[in-house]
């Protein structure tokens, strides 16, 4: 399970972070930043325009100049923090958000954004604490519950994550990503009916959401309904032709159906999309072995070992194959 990160939102003239949780082990996803400028604040709009163009140094300069004139402008601390975050200066981002909180301790967005930075730093306890403060100040924002749910999940507190995703859905019944995330946790808990229901809802509200098809396919795979799973992976691939996870997952279905040529084709496509994923080489090696293509299997196991030296699986697979070949001689 992993995190789909991330998009930035500016509401009115304030930038808000958001995190999205995903699905299957092999997928990743990132939204583009979204800024809504303040029409009544020329300096802030100028800084935001630089941010949108990726001219982060210029954005920081504009925000900083405004703070020199008035060091109590919370919005500028907030947006400068977002810019620092985008260039990987997380501690500076935290410092700016903390400054904003010191100026206005009842401003929920500052806690929310600082929680996001803490989550990025994998300091989930602090992230949860900040999201909780934001919720205590403004309990009507679905994204606050949503992001706290992500941190709860990352902190291995899945029941509270479900509760937060459920609250986010209560506040926004069309919050399809929240259905997707809750469905993934239900899938992990093997509550497959609930998982399928959530993925169905995610798809109902966004028929082009490839991740929900992929994740629902994983449930059907777990239920060994391979044909239905393949249908979902097909849909995910049609929507997102470069979606590596869907090719891997469909390949696993073909492998379990003993359609090894099709499995190898999917694993090969996945490798073309990302040739640094050792797990895919292990899977393709297994399919080659089933076809009796032992040299190709060993080559794939070796590549998997090279990519993931601490992964025991390709080492075990290679040893079992070599032992078999030795016993046959």
Secondary structure, 3 states (H helix, E strand, C coil): CCEEEEEEEEECCEEEEEEEECCCCCCCCCCCCECCCCCCCHHHHHHHHHHHCCCHHHHHHHHHHHHHHCCCCHHHHHHHHHHHHHCCCHHHHHHHHHHHHHHCCCCHHHHHHHHHHHHHCCCHHHHHHHHHHHHHHCCCCHHHHHHHHHHHHHCCCHHHHHHHHHHHHHHCCCCHHHHHHHHHHHHHCCCHHHHHHHHHHHHHHCCCCHHHHHHHHHHHHHCCCHHHHHHHHHHHHHHCCCCHHHHHHHHHHHHHCCCHHHHHHHHHHHHHHCCCCHHHHHHHHHHHHHCCCHHHHHHHHHHHHHHCCCCHHHHHHHHHHHHHHHHHC
